[in-house]
Amino acid sequence: MYAGFAQFTATAALPDIAEAFDIGVPGSDASIVEQAGLGLGTLGIALGIIRLASVAALPVARQADRLGRRRVLLVATALTLGLTAAGAISPSFWPLIIILAVARPLASAVNAVAGVIAAEEVATRDRSKALAVITAGYGIGAGAPVLLRGLTDGAIGYRAILLVAIPLLATIPLVARLVDEPARAKLVISEIDPDSPAAKRLGRVPRPLVGRLALLCGLGFVLAFLTGPVNTYLFLYGEAVVGLSPAMQTIILPIGGVLGGVGLLFGIWLADEIGRIPTAMWTKFALAGAGVLTYSAGAWGAAGGYVATLFIGSSYAPAVAATAAEIFPTSIRGTAAGWVTLTSTIGAVAGLITFGLVAEATGSFSTAAWVVSVPTAVSVIGYRYLPETMGLELEESAPEVVS
């Protein structure tokens, strides 16, 4: 939840940030692309910097395989919230972007390590449920800034939203008492020689698992190529281009939240009944369709696309998260999560740039949405080459491999 809040504050408050610093502010004689500040302009570059900073999540997440999950999770969470709050006192635009960029990889690592802990703490029959809880927590945190803006009809500024991180930071000592190191991780980490060359190598993965990791990273890249621009520009597009007011967004938000919860339950059932791979394939294909809808049918399309994206994305999450945890051994599970985060980050940045360039060249958000959605739809074929892990414990689906 804290990671979702920290990562989504800049996106949700983008209209406020743009207006506060006179960047991409809607104008009567501006084109729709100029209104949204898309492309390689100041706002687009700033968003790309924040997104691209998440590549640094790999070394942070990797430390969970060396120092332990709990320590990395708590320290990274505290730093993330502290930096998010610090953004509120930024005197100008670029210092704010730098602060948020430094916080971004820490938040990404928190999300990755939280998923690893959830997967390792439970038996296989409960794994998709546990990972769904992590997804729900992230969604609640990500929705909080939008809800705050909506309840005040946009009157609350981005600085006030960023300062919400302070009371969250104050709860870290309480949260720390509830977090334990997973027993299987503690056992495996205790047997690793921290001075060995393999343990010191950044991002080290045993050779037999490189192909599996590369495929999963590629699938994550293509998905982020879609969700990066679709999610980042949604509220700015809805408010500045098609006229969705913050109050209307507040009405849509709880509807999306309810459907997101229903989607999680549906995704858990699918992952545990028909398998991780079929569920990931078909929900990802549907997610591509929702991306097109969001930017192709005006205000109601933006609202409907947002709700559909929440439902379908929530249905997709348990299956793909369970697969990512179940196909790698405990000794490198944090490292693998870091690699997936890194490649997804690059995919999101590539999607942001591509979306902006296409929108600028064609003057159409719909065309840009098609361009970033089609590769995602085609990529579902790749899941056929990953093993099905439904019903297997972690030590069965991913035994330790001697490199």
C-alpha positions in Angstrom: 0.0 0.0 0.0 2.8 2.4 0.9 4.6 1.6 -2.3 1.5 2.2 -4.4 0.9 5.5 -2.7 4.5 6.7 -3.2 4.6 5.6 -6.9 1.2 7.0 -7.9 1.3 10.4 -6.2 3.1 12.1 -9.2 0.7 10.4 -11.7 -2.5 11.3 -9.8 -1.3 14.9 -9.1 0.0 15.5 -12.6 -2.5 18.2 -13.4 -1.6 20.1 -10.2 2.2 19.7 -10.9 1.8 20.8 -14.5 -0.3 23.9 -13.5 2.0 24.8 -10.5 5.1 25.0 -12.7 3.4 26.1 -16.0 4.2 22.9 -17.8 1.6 21.4 -20.2 -1.2 23.5 -18.8 -4.4 23.3 -20.9 -5.1 26.3 -23.1 -7.9 27.3 -25.5 -5.6 27.3 -28.5 -3.5 24.3 -27.7 -3.7 21.0 -29.5 -4.9 18.0 -27.5 -1.3 16.7 -27.4 0.0 20.0 -26.1 -2.8 20.1 -23.5 -1.6 16.8 -22.1 2.1 17.6 -22.3 2.8 14.5 -24.2 5.9 13.5 -26.3 9.4 14.7 -25.6 8.5 17.9 -24.0 9.4 18.9 -20.4 6.6 16.9 -18.8 7.2 13.8 -20.9 11.0 13.9 -20.2 10.3 14.3 -16.5 7.9 11.3 -16.4 10.5 9.3 -18.3 13.2 10.1 -15.8 10.9 9.1 -12.8 9.9 5.8 -14.6 13.5 5.0 -15.7 14.8 5.4 -12.2 13.1 2.1 -11.3 15.9 0.2 -13.0 17.8 0.8 -9.8 15.3 -1.5 -8.1 17.4 -4.5 -9.2 20.3 -4.0 -6.8 17.9 -3.1 -4.0 15.7 -6.2 -4.5 18.8 -8.4 -4.9 19.8 -7.5 -1.4 16.7 -9.4 -0.2 18.6 -12.6 -1.3 21.6 -11.7 0.7 20.5 -9.6 3.7 17.0 -11.0 4.1 13.5 -10.0 2.9 12.4 -8.3 6.1 15.3 -5.9 6.4 15.2 -4.8 2.8 11.4 -4.4 2.9 11.3 -2.2 6.0 14.3 0.0 5.2 13.2 0.6 1.6 9.7 1.4 2.7 10.9 4.0 5.2 13.2 5.7 2.7 10.4 5.7 0.1 8.0 7.5 2.3 10.6 9.9 3.6 11.6 11.0 0.1 8.0 11.3 -1.0 7.3 13.7 1.8 10.5 15.6 1.0 9.1 16.3 -2.4 6.5 18.6 -0.9 9.2 21.2 0.1 10.8 21.2 -3.4 11.3 24.8 -4.5 11.0 24.1 -8.2 10.1 21.5 -10.8 13.3 19.7 -11.5 14.3 19.2 -7.8 10.9 17.6 -7.3 11.5 15.3 -10.2 14.9 14.3 -8.8 13.4 13.5 -5.4 10.6 11.4 -6.9 13.1 9.7 -9.2 15.3 8.7 -6.2 12.2 7.3 -4.3 10.9 5.4 -7.3 13.3 2.4 -7.3 12.9 2.0 -3.6 9.1 1.8 -4.0 9.5 -0.6 -6.9 11.8 -2.8 -4.7 9.2 -2.7 -1.9 6.5 -4.0 -4.2 8.8 -6.7 -5.6 10.0 -8.0 -2.2 6.5 -7.8 -0.7 5.4 -10.2 -3.4 8.3 -12.5 -2.7 7.5 -12.6 1.0 3.8 -13.3 0.3 4.7 -16.2 -2.0 7.1 -17.7 0.5 5.0 -17.5 3.6 2.1 -19.7 2.3 1.5 -23.1 0.8 0.6 -23.4 -2.9 -3.2 -23.6 -2.3 -3.0 -20.1 -0.8 -0.3 -18.5 -2.9 -2.5 -16.8 -5.5 -4.7 -15.4 -2.7 -1.7 -14.1 -0.8 -0.3 -12.4 -3.9 -3.8 -11.0 -4.6 -3.7 -9.3 -1.2 -0.4 -7.6 -2.2 -2.0 -6.4 -5.4 -5.0 -5.1 -3.5 -2.8 -3.2 -1.1 -0.9 -1.6 -3.9 -4.1 -0.6 -5.5 -5.5 1.0 -2.3 -2.3 3.0 -2.0 -2.3 4.0 -5.6 -6.0 5.1 -5.4 -5.5 7.2 -2.3 -4.0 10.3 -4.0 -6.8 10.2 -6.6 -9.4 9.9 -3.9 -7.9 12.9 -2.0 -8.0 15.1 -5.1 -11.6 14.0 -5.9 -13.0 14.6 -2.4 -11.7 18.1 -2.5 -12.7 18.6 -6.2 -9.1 19.3 -7.1 -8.6 22.0 -4.4 -5.9 20.0 -2.5 -2.5 20.6 -4.1 0.2 18.1 -4.9 2.3 19.3 -1.9 -0.5 18.3 0.6 -0.8 14.9 -1.1 2.9 14.3 -0.8 2.9 15.2 2.9 0.4 12.4 3.6 3.6 10.2 3.5 4.6 11.6 6.9 1.9 9.9 9.0 2.4 6.7 7.0 6.1 6.9 7.8 5.3 7.2 11.5 3.6 3.7 11.4 6.7 1.9 10.2 7.8 0.8 13.7 4.4 -0.7 14.2 4.4 -2.5 10.9 7.9 -3.8 11.6 6.5 -5.9 14.5 4.2 -7.7 12.1 6.7 -8.6 9.5 8.7 -11.8 9.8 11.5 -13.3 7.7 10.0 -16.3 5.8 11.5 -19.5 7.2 12.4 -21.0 3.8 14.3 -17.8 2.9 16.1 -17.7 6.3 17.3 -21.2 5.7 18.5 -20.7 2.2 20.2 -17.3 2.9 22.1 -18.8 5.8 23.7 -21.4 3.6 24.9 -18.8 1.0 28.6 -17.8 1.2 28.4 -13.9 0.9 32.0 -13.8 -0.2 31.7 -16.2 -3.1 32.1 -14.6 -6.6 28.6 -15.7 -7.6 27.0 -14.1 -4.6 28.8 -10.8 -5.3 27.8 -10.6 -8.9 25.0 -8.2 -9.6 21.9 -9.9 -10.9 23.5 -13.3 -10.9 21.1 -16.1 -12.1 22.2 -19.8 -12.7 22.7 -20.5 -16.4 19.9 -23.1 -16.7 17.3 -20.4 -15.6 18.5 -17.6 -17.8 16.2 -18.4 -20.7 13.2 -18.7 -18.4 14.0 -15.3 -16.8 14.6 -13.7 -20.2 11.2 -14.8 -21.4 9.4 -13.6 -18.3 11.2 -10.2 -18.5 10.2 -9.9 -22.1 6.6 -10.5 -21.3 6.8 -7.9 -18.5 8.4 -5.4 -20.9 5.6 -5.7 -23.4 2.9 -5.4 -20.7 4.5 -2.3 -19.3 4.9 -0.9 -22.8 1.1 -0.7 -22.7 0.3 0.0 -19.0 3.0 2.7 -18.7 1.4 5.3 -21.0 -2.2 4.1 -20.4 -2.0 4.5 -16.6 0.4 7.5 -16.5 -1.6 9.8 -18.7 -5.1 8.6 -17.8 -6.1 11.2 -15.2 -4.4 14.1 -17.1 -6.1 13.0 -20.3 -9.4 12.5 -18.6 -9.3 15.9 -16.9 -7.5 18.1 -19.4 -8.7 16.6 -22.7 -12.1 15.0 -22.4 -13.4 16.9 -19.4 -13.7 14.4 -16.6 -13.8 16.5 -13.4 -12.0 15.4 -10.2 -15.4 15.0 -8.6 -16.5 12.6 -11.4 -13.2 10.7 -10.9 -14.1 10.3 -7.3 -17.4 8.6 -8.3 -15.6 6.3 -10.7 -12.8 5.4 -8.3 -14.9 3.4 -5.8 -16.7 1.6 -8.7 -13.3 0.7 -10.0 -12.1 -0.3 -6.6 -15.1 -2.7 -6.2 -14.6 -4.2 -9.6 -10.9 -4.4 -8.9 -11.6 -6.5 -5.8 -14.0 -8.7 -7.8 -11.3 -9.1 -10.5 -8.9 -10.3 -7.9 -11.3 -12.9 -6.6 -12.0 -14.0 -10.2 -8.3 -14.1 -11.0 -7.6 -16.3 -7.9 -10.3 -18.7 -9.0 -9.0 -18.9 -12.5 -5.4 -19.3 -11.4 -6.2 -22.1 -9.0 -8.8 -23.9 -11.2 -7.7 -23.6 -14.9 -4.0 -22.8 -14.3 -1.6 -19.9 -14.1 -0.7 -19.9 -17.8 -4.1 -19.8 -19.4 -5.3 -17.2 -17.0 -2.3 -14.9 -17.7 -2.7 -15.3 -21.5 -6.4 -14.4 -21.8 -6.5 -11.7 -19.2 -3.5 -10.0 -20.7 -5.1 -10.1 -24.1 -8.2 -8.5 -22.7 -6.1 -5.8 -21.0 -4.8 -4.8 -24.4 -8.5 -4.2 -25.5 -9.1 -2.1 -22.4 -6.1 0.1 -23.3 -7.6 0.9 -26.7 -11.0 1.6 -25.2 -9.6 4.1 -22.7 -8.3 6.5 -25.3 -10.9 5.9 -28.1 -14.3 6.9 -26.9 -14.2 10.3 -25.2 -15.0 10.8 -21.5 -17.1 7.7 -21.1 -14.4 5.6 -22.8 -11.8 7.0 -20.4 -14.0 6.2 -17.4 -15.0 2.7 -18.8 -11.5 1.9 -19.8 -10.2 2.8 -16.3 -12.8 0.5 -14.7 -12.1 -2.3 -17.2 -8.4 -2.0 -16.8 -8.7 -2.3 -13.0 -11.0 -5.4 -13.3 -8.9 -7.2 -15.9 -5.5 -6.2 -14.5 -6.6 -7.5 -11.1 -7.7 -10.8 -12.7 -4.3 -11.0 -14.4 -2.2 -10.3 -11.3 -2.6 -13.4 -9.2 -1.7 -15.8 -12.0 1.4 -13.9 -13.3 2.6 -13.1 -9.8 2.3 -16.8 -8.7 4.1 -17.9 -11.9 7.0 -15.4 -11.3 7.5 -16.7 -7.8 7.0 -20.4 -8.5 9.4 -20.8 -11.4 12.5 -19.5 -9.6 14.3 -21.0 -6.5 14.4 -19.3 -3.2 18.1 -18.3 -3.5 17.4 -16.0 -6.5 13.7 -15.2 -6.1 14.4 -11.6 -5.0 16.9 -11.1 -7.8 14.5 -12.5 -10.4 11.8 -10.1 -9.1 14.4 -7.3 -9.5 15.1 -8.2 -13.1 11.4 -8.3 -14.0 11.0 -4.8 -12.3 14.0 -3.5 -14.3 12.7 -4.7 -17.7 9.2 -3.6 -17.0 10.5 -0.1 -16.2 12.3 0.0 -19.5 9.1 -1.1 -21.2 7.1 1.6 -19.5 9.5 4.3 -20.6 9.6 3.0 -24.1 5.8 3.0 -24.1 5.6 6.5 -22.8 7.9 7.8 -25.5 6.2 5.8 -28.3 2.7 6.9 -27.2 3.8 10.5 -27.1 5.5 10.4 -30.5 2.6 8.7 -32.2 0.1 11.1 -30.6 2.1 14.0 -31.8 2.5 12.7 -35.3 -1.2 11.7 -35.8 -2.9 14.1 -33.4 -4.8 11.1 -32.1 -4.7 9.4 -28.7 -6.7 6.5 -30.1 -4.0 5.7 -32.7 -1.3 5.9 -30.0 -3.3 3.5 -27.8 -3.6 0.9 -30.7 0.2 1.1 -31.3 1.0 0.2 -27.6 -1.8 -2.3 -27.3 -1.2 -4.6 -30.2 2.2 -5.9 -29.1 0.8 -6.8 -25.7 -2.0 -8.8 -27.4 0.4 -10.7 -29.6 2.8 -11.4 -26.7 0.4 -13.7 -25.0 1.8 -16.6 -27.1 5.0 -16.4 -25.0 3.3 -17.7 -21.9 3.0 -21.1 -23.7 6.7 -21.6 -23.2 6.6 -21.1 -19.4 5.9 -24.1 -17.1 2.5 -24.6 -15.4 3.0 -24.5 -11.7 -0.5 -24.9 -10.3 -0.6 -27.2 -7.3 3.1 -27.4 -6.8 5.0 -26.2 -3.7 8.0 -23.8 -4.3 10.6 -26.5 -3.8 8.8 -28.7 -6.3 8.3 -26.1 -9.0 11.7 -24.5 -8.6 14.3 -26.6 -6.9 17.7 -25.0 -6.1 20.0 -25.1 -9.1 23.8 -25.3 -8.8 25.3 -22.8 -11.2 
